[in-house]
Amino acid sequence: MTDTPYTVIDNKELSRFEIHVGGFVAFEDYELFDGGIAYTHTEVPKELGGRGIAKFLIKTILDDAQAKGLKVKPVCPMVRAFIEKNPEYQANTVPYP
């Protein structure tokens, strides 16, 4: 991606996507499953709050999953809420209670 405010890194060792800003790390934990990816937990340190980092991170990882042909299981409530507000991502999700 170009001209984006943050860089998202796939930390495969920890199974999470990360954004590093000023010594702090915002992240989204994930688990891979056959044909898809489950996003399980979003965390943004309070020091980074109010900058739109969670929204940017979630949009970026959903776009990435779609580009890779992976179905998304939105375990994390923040990811579920984002998908509900952005229906263009709904067709790429699998049900999660």
Secondary structure, 3 states (H helix, E strand, C coil): CCCCCCCCEEECCCCEEEEEECCEEEEEEEEEECCEEEEEEEECCHHHCCCCHHHHHHHHHHHHHHHCCCEEEECCHHHHHHHHHCHHHHHHECCCC
